[in-house]
Amino acid sequence: MRKFLSIVRHEFKKIVLKWSFLISTLLFPVLAAILAMIPLIIFSLRGEPTQIAVADPTGNILPRLRSNLSAERLMEKARQAAGEQFKDFSGSQERAMQNDAAMFMESIVLVPYDTTGKTVDQSRTDLLAKIKADEVDAYLIVPQSLDQQFEFRSRKGGDFVTNDTFTDALNAAVRSQRLAEANISEERLTELSAKVKIDAKGIDETGAERDTTGTLIAAFAIGLMIYVTLAIYGQVIMGAVVEEKETRIAEILFSSARPFELMFGKLVGVGLAGLTQLSIWLTSAVVILGVAASQTDLGPILGLAPKITPFMLILFLIFFLLGFFIYASIFALIGSMVTSMQEGSQFAFPPVLIMLAGFYFSFAVVRDPNSTLSVFVSIAPFLAPITMPVRILAEMPPYWQIGLSILVNVATIAGLVWVTARVYRVGMLMYGKRATIPEVWKWVRHA
């Protein structure tokens, strides 16, 4: 037992005390926060306003377009998009929306263009000359008949935010003019075309209501995090085994400890390192979200997150460890068979594909946690370490299914560790050529 603990301690320190581990562990939360803030900073920067020359021979579209791009109309549109959720917004959130609408209104300047006595071609030529002379940034030519094609050209064609909002405002202006020509009240049309108000919530197995809005996002995040962590540390295990094989240090290690102790100690040590890094990342995420919630108005957004109890966290930890030992055993088996990391990378593709399949099955589990497929993939070995935590998050399954899933995967680990130990015992002492499948089967039977 003392030798086993020494191996665990050695493998743990070998990974945790590396600069690469420290840098990736400590900088990942900082980089994640920076990457999350960059889009907010970019979109908050106020550039030069876009000046759009509007050639409107009808004289009806420009006033309506200007009204649709006003701060009041943009704010009204934002309220309609938010729907019932707008009632939950705080005063500071509403002021922030008003400021955003005012800033956007200032980012577009409509410049009237006189078309008196000019043909469309003459107007187009003159407007293009104004763009080349930097007098305006874009132009809009309104046809005499609203059923004809509008012409919009802009030197800021990549400004999709401004262009989309401008297009929406133009469509609304044309619709208003058409309604006016048909003697139809726009207010009455808005009332008749108002969306149906529906209170949609999910219910759990007891019939209690629960909001499932954030479940898909949270399940995606948990499934992706488990998948990435298993893939990374599975490769670490394989790299450590191949390194010992290439340097022929295994011969010395086998003289001081049994092969099973070496292999299992390596799995436990690397697993503890992965668990340490995952815990730091989760803690950092909770702290960052807590600070962001206290400094900004993220209450309604964070309120969408599903409720995670301490019991669920314990189950997440158990299935992470099950997944780690399953896939770490497979990667250790691959490392014992090959002679270089290049060969190992080729054989590592199938287990990575299985993990990826488990991640994709998670979406089916979120859609219907109690379907036959969801029950199967949350119990099946190789898939359950990723799909069962997602199912627990979506809707707590019966305890007997959780217990059965744990037992099945523990039995899978026992079988994999037994096979891997026998291959590890012989394969680590083989040099020069990659082991074939018949040779591996012979090692398993006679080692």
NORSUL-V765375 format. One record per helix or strand of 2 or more residues. SS is the DSSP state (alpha for helix, beta for strand). FROM is the first residue (numbers start at 1). TO is the last residue. If there is no record, write none. Layout:
{{SS/FROM/TO} {SS/FROM/TO}}
This chain:
{{alpha/2/16} {alpha/19/44} {beta/50/56} {alpha/61/68} {alpha/71/88} {alpha/91/106} {beta/108/113} {alpha/120/132} {beta/138/142} {beta/151/154} {alpha/160/181} {alpha/186/192} {beta/202/203} {beta/209/210} {alpha/215/246} {alpha/250/254} {alpha/259/295} {alpha/299/302} {alpha/310/337} {alpha/341/347} {alpha/349/367} {alpha/372/377} {alpha/384/394} {alpha/399/427} {alpha/437/446}}
